[in-house]
Amino acid sequence: MINQEKVALMTKLASYEEKEGKKNIPLSKYYREDYVGLKMVNTGIIVTLAYILVLAILVFVNIDKMMTELANMDYIQLGTNVLIGYVIVLVAYMVISYVVYSVKFRRVRDSLNEYNGNLKKLYNIYKDEEFSEKRGIENV
């Protein structure tokens, strides 16, 4: 006889594994701090590269103005402004990254907890069926 609950659980589990599970299940090997920290390092690298790229574009766009004022520039002030701008942008993106990836991790972890709960239910159904079969054979 087909156990409807077992079939429904197996279908639900297979659907999860095909869709969200492909990206969520590998995340289960991380602790929250490790996952968020790794994503923040990635964000820091990307923000640094983007900031350098934006600075290079600004230099190329304003190259005429910079060449005429090259001798009169205050390089210490320019360097300080560039550094302060970088730190502000980096800190802002790091805070955003921390919040976004913490929330994402919590949502994925909740989804994985539900998935694991369904796996336990399925395991218990199989265990109960096996116990019933053994008991039925012994009673004959």
Backbone hydrogen bonds in HBPLUS format (Angstrom, degrees):
<---DONOR---> <-ACCEPTOR-->    atom                        ^
c    i                          cat <-CA-CA->   ^        H-A-AA   ^      H-
h    n   atom  resd res      DA  || num        DHA   H-A  angle D-A-AA Bond
n    s   type  num  typ     dist DA aas  dist angle  dist       angle   num
A0007-VAL N   A0003-ASN O   3.08 MM   4  6.41 159.8  2.13 152.9 158.5     1
A0008-ALA N   A0004-GLN O   2.91 MM   4  6.09 160.8  1.94 150.0 155.4     2
A0009-LEU N   A0005-GLU O   2.95 MM   4  6.15 160.6  1.99 148.4 153.5     3
A0010-MET N   A0006-LYS O   2.91 MM   4  6.08 162.8  1.94 150.5 155.5     4
A0011-THR N   A0007-VAL O   2.93 MM   4  6.08 154.6  2.00 146.8 153.6     5
A0012-LYS N   A0008-ALA O   2.95 MM   4  6.13 160.7  1.99 147.8 153.3     6
A0013-LEU N   A0009-LEU O   2.85 MM   4  6.04 160.8  1.89 152.9 158.2     7
A0014-ALA N   A0010-MET O   2.93 MM   4  6.04 161.1  1.96 144.5 150.0     8
A0015-SER N   A0011-THR O   2.94 MM   4  6.06 157.2  1.99 147.7 154.1     9
A0016-TYR N   A0012-LYS O   3.03 MM   4  6.23 157.0  2.08 144.4 150.5    10
A0017-GLU N   A0013-LEU O   2.92 MM   4  6.16 162.7  1.95 151.6 156.3    11
A0018-GLU N   A0014-ALA O   3.02 MM   4  6.18 147.7  2.13 143.9 151.9    12
A0019-LYS N   A0015-SER O   3.09 MM   4  6.25 150.7  2.18 146.9 154.0    13
A0021-GLY N   A0016-TYR O   2.64 MM   5  5.39 157.1  1.69 163.8 155.9    14
A0023-LYS N   A0020-GLU O   3.17 MM   3  5.90 137.3  2.36 117.5 126.1    15
A0024-ASN N   A0020-GLU O   2.89 MM   4  5.89 155.6  1.95 153.2 159.9    16
A0025-ILE N   A0021-GLY O   2.94 MM   4  5.16 162.1  1.97 129.7 135.7    17
A0027-LEU N   A0024-ASN O   3.03 MM   3  5.25 129.4  2.30 102.5 116.4    18
A0028-SER N   A0025-ILE O   3.04 MM   3  5.38 152.6  2.11 110.2 118.4    19
A0029-LYS N   A0026-PRO O   3.41 MM   3  6.12 171.6  2.42 115.5 117.9    20
A0030-TYR N   A0027-LEU O   3.11 MM   3  5.75 169.5  2.12 121.6 124.6    21
A0035-TYR N   A0031-TYR O   2.96 MM   4  6.18 168.3  1.97 161.5 164.5    22
A0036-VAL N   A0032-ARG O   2.91 MM   4  6.02 176.1  1.91 159.4 160.6    23
A0037-GLY N   A0033-GLU O   2.87 MM   4  5.77 153.8  1.94 137.8 146.4    24
A0038-LEU N   A0034-ASP O   2.91 MM   4  6.01 158.9  1.95 146.6 151.9    25
A0039-LYS N   A0035-TYR O   3.03 MM   4  6.27 162.3  2.07 150.6 155.4    26
A0040-MET N   A0036-VAL O   2.88 MM   4  6.07 146.7  1.99 145.7 155.4    27
A0041-VAL N   A0037-GLY O   2.96 MM   4  6.23 150.5  2.05 146.8 154.4    28
A0042-ASN N   A0038-LEU O   3.03 MM   4  6.33 161.6  2.07 148.5 153.4    29
A0043-THR N   A0039-LYS O   2.90 MM   4  6.11 153.5  1.97 141.6 149.2    30
A0044-GLY N   A0040-MET O   2.84 MM   4  6.06 156.2  1.90 146.2 152.4    31
A0045-ILE N   A0041-VAL O   2.99 MM   4  6.29 157.4  2.04 152.7 157.9    32
A0046-ILE N   A0042-ASN O   3.02 MM   4  6.23 165.5  2.04 151.3 155.3    33
A0047-VAL N   A0043-THR O   2.81 MM   4  5.95 163.2  1.84 154.9 159.9    34
A0048-THR N   A0044-GLY O   3.00 MM   4  6.07 157.5  2.05 142.5 148.7    35
A0049-LEU N   A0045-ILE O   3.02 MM   4  6.27 165.7  2.04 151.2 154.7    36
A0050-ALA N   A0046-ILE O   2.89 MM   4  6.05 159.7  1.93 149.3 155.5    37
A0051-TYR N   A0047-VAL O   2.83 MM   4  5.96 154.9  1.89 148.3 155.2    38
A0052-ILE N   A0048-THR O   3.01 MM   4  6.24 161.3  2.04 151.1 155.7    39
A0053-LEU N   A0049-LEU O   2.96 MM   4  6.16 156.4  2.02 145.4 152.3    40
A0054-VAL N   A0050-ALA O   2.88 MM   4  6.11 158.5  1.92 150.1 155.4    41
A0055-LEU N   A0051-TYR O   2.92 MM   4  6.15 159.8  1.97 149.0 154.7    42
A0056-ALA N   A0052-ILE O   2.92 MM   4  6.14 156.7  1.97 147.6 154.1    43
A0057-ILE N   A0053-LEU O   2.95 MM   4  6.21 156.0  2.01 148.0 154.5    44
A0058-LEU N   A0054-VAL O   2.91 MM   4  6.16 160.4  1.95 150.3 155.7    45
A0059-VAL N   A0055-LEU O   2.90 MM   4  6.16 154.5  1.96 149.3 156.3    46
A0060-PHE N   A0056-ALA O   2.99 MM   4  6.23 164.0  2.01 150.2 154.1    47
A0061-VAL N   A0057-ILE O   2.88 MM   4  6.06 153.9  1.95 151.7 159.2    48
A0062-ASN N   A0058-LEU O   3.01 MM   4  6.06 155.1  2.07 143.6 150.0    49
A0066-MET N   A0062-ASN O   3.00 MM   4  6.17 159.8  2.04 155.1 161.5    50
A0067-MET N   A0063-ILE O   2.93 MM   4  6.03 152.5  2.00 145.8 152.4    51
A0068-THR N   A0064-ASP O   3.21 MM   4  6.47 151.9  2.29 146.9 153.4    52
A0069-GLU N   A0065-LYS O   3.20 MM   4  6.37 143.5  2.34 141.4 150.8    53
A0072-ASN N   A0069-GLU O   3.10 MM   3  5.26 126.4  2.40 101.7 115.8    54
A0078-LEU N   A0074-ASP O   2.94 MM   4  6.20 159.9  1.98 153.0 159.6    55
A0079-GLY N   A0075-TYR O   2.85 MM   4  5.92 162.4  1.89 143.6 148.6    56
A0080-THR N   A0076-ILE O   2.88 MM   4  6.04 155.0  1.94 145.8 153.2    57
A0081-ASN N   A0077-GLN O   2.90 MM   4  6.09 160.8  1.94 149.3 154.1    58
A0082-VAL N   A0078-LEU O   2.96 MM   4  6.18 159.9  2.00 150.1 155.6    59
A0083-LEU N   A0079-GLY O   2.91 MM   4  6.05 160.8  1.95 146.7 152.3    60
A0084-ILE N   A0080-THR O   2.83 MM   4  5.99 163.8  1.86 153.1 157.7    61
A0085-GLY N   A0081-ASN O   2.92 MM   4  6.00 160.3  1.96 144.9 150.8    62
A0086-TYR N   A0082-VAL O   2.93 MM   4  6.12 153.9  2.00 144.1 151.5    63
A0087-VAL N   A0083-LEU O   2.93 MM   4  6.20 162.2  1.96 152.0 156.1    64
A0088-ILE N   A0084-ILE O   2.97 MM   4  6.17 162.4  2.00 151.7 156.4    65
A0089-VAL N   A0085-GLY O   2.99 MM   4  6.16 167.4  2.00 150.8 154.3    66
A0090-LEU N   A0086-TYR O   2.81 MM   4  5.93 164.8  1.83 153.2 158.3    67
A0091-VAL N   A0087-VAL O   2.90 MM   4  5.97 168.0  1.91 150.6 153.9    68
A0092-ALA N   A0088-ILE O   3.01 MM   4  6.12 162.1  2.04 147.4 152.7    69
A0093-TYR N   A0089-VAL O   2.98 MM   4  6.19 167.2  2.00 153.2 156.5    70
A0094-MET N   A0090-LEU O   2.87 MM   4  6.02 149.3  1.97 147.7 157.1    71
A0095-VAL N   A0091-VAL O   2.97 MM   4  6.16 158.6  2.02 151.4 155.8    72
A0096-ILE N   A0092-ALA O   3.06 MM   4  6.30 165.9  2.08 150.2 154.3    73
A0097-SER N   A0093-TYR O   2.79 MM   4  5.86 158.2  1.84 143.2 150.1    74
A0098-TYR N   A0094-MET O   2.85 MM   4  6.02 157.5  1.90 146.4 152.0    75
A0099-VAL N   A0095-VAL O   3.06 MM   4  6.32 166.3  2.08 153.1 155.7    76
A0100-VAL N   A0096-ILE O   2.91 MM   4  6.06 173.5  1.92 158.2 160.4    77
A0101-TYR N   A0097-SER O   2.95 MM   4  5.94 170.9  1.95 152.1 155.2    78
A0102-SER N   A0098-TYR O   2.98 MM   4  5.90 144.5  2.11 139.3 149.0    79
A0103-VAL N   A0099-VAL O   3.06 MM   4  6.19 165.0  2.08 151.1 154.6    80
A0104-LYS N   A0100-VAL O   2.95 MM   4  6.15 160.2  1.99 146.7 153.1    81
A0105-PHE N   A0101-TYR O   2.92 MM   4  5.90 158.1  1.97 136.5 142.6    82
A0106-ARG N   A0102-SER O   3.01 MM   4  6.23 160.2  2.05 146.6 151.8    83
A0107-ARG N   A0103-VAL O   2.99 MM   4  6.24 161.3  2.03 152.9 157.6    84
A0108-VAL N   A0104-LYS O   2.93 MM   4  6.13 164.4  1.95 154.1 158.5    85
A0109-ARG N   A0105-PHE O   2.80 MM   4  5.92 158.3  1.85 149.9 156.7    86
A0110-ASP N   A0106-ARG O   2.93 MM   4  6.12 156.3  1.98 146.1 152.2    87
A0111-SER N   A0107-ARG O   3.01 MM   4  6.24 156.3  2.06 144.7 151.3    88
A0112-LEU N   A0108-VAL O   2.83 MM   4  6.11 154.1  1.90 150.0 157.4    89
A0113-ASN N   A0109-ARG O   2.83 MM   4  6.07 147.8  1.93 146.2 155.4    90
A0114-GLU N   A0110-ASP O   3.08 MM   4  6.37 153.5  2.15 146.0 152.1    91
A0115-TYR N   A0111-SER O   3.00 MM   4  6.27 155.7  2.06 144.1 151.3    92
A0116-ASN N   A0112-LEU O   2.80 MM   4  6.03 161.6  1.84 151.0 155.4    93
A0117-GLY N   A0113-ASN O   2.90 MM   4  6.08 149.4  2.00 141.5 150.3    94
A0118-ASN N   A0114-GLU O   2.96 MM   4  6.27 152.3  2.04 147.4 154.3    95
A0119-LEU N   A0115-TYR O   2.94 MM   4  6.29 148.5  2.04 145.2 154.7    96
A0120-LYS N   A0116-ASN O   2.94 MM   4  6.23 152.3  2.02 146.0 153.0    97
A0121-LYS N   A0117-GLY O   2.98 MM   4  6.29 154.0  2.05 145.0 152.2    98
A0122-LEU N   A0118-ASN O   2.96 MM   4  6.19 161.2  2.00 148.1 152.8    99
A0123-TYR N   A0119-LEU O   2.88 MM   4  6.10 157.4  1.93 147.2 153.8   100
A0124-ASN N   A0120-LYS O   2.88 MM   4  6.11 159.4  1.92 149.8 155.0   101
A0125-ILE N   A0121-LYS O   2.93 MM   4  6.23 148.9  2.03 147.1 155.9   102
A0126-TYR N   A0122-LEU O   2.99 MM   4  6.30 164.0  2.02 152.8 156.3   103
A0127-LYS N   A0123-TYR O   2.84 MM   4  6.09 156.5  1.90 149.4 156.8   104
A0128-ASP N   A0124-ASN O   2.83 MM   4  5.97 159.1  1.87 146.6 152.0   105
A0129-GLU N   A0125-ILE O   2.91 MM   4  6.14 157.6  1.96 149.9 156.2   106
A0130-GLU N   A0126-TYR O   2.89 MM   4  6.09 157.6  1.94 147.7 154.0   107
A0131-PHE N   A0127-LYS O   2.90 MM   4  6.10 157.3  1.95 147.6 154.0   108
A0132-SER N   A0128-ASP O   2.88 MM   4  6.07 155.3  1.94 145.7 152.6   109
A0133-GLU N   A0129-GLU O   2.91 MM   4  6.13 155.8  1.97 148.0 154.4   110
A0134-LYS N   A0130-GLU O   3.01 MM   4  6.23 161.8  2.04 149.2 153.7   111
A0135-ARG N   A0131-PHE O   2.93 MM   4  6.08 159.1  1.98 147.4 153.7   112
A0136-GLY N   A0132-SER O   2.83 MM   4  5.94 148.9  1.93 142.4 151.4   113
A0137-ILE N   A0133-GLU O   3.00 MM   4  6.20 149.8  2.09 145.3 152.6   114
A0138-GLU N   A0134-LYS O   3.02 MM   4  6.22 157.4  2.07 146.7 152.7   115
A0139-ASN N   A0135-ARG O   3.07 MM   4  6.18 143.1  2.21 141.5 150.2   116
A0140-VAL N   A0137-ILE O   3.32 MM   3  5.49 155.4  2.38 102.7 109.9   117
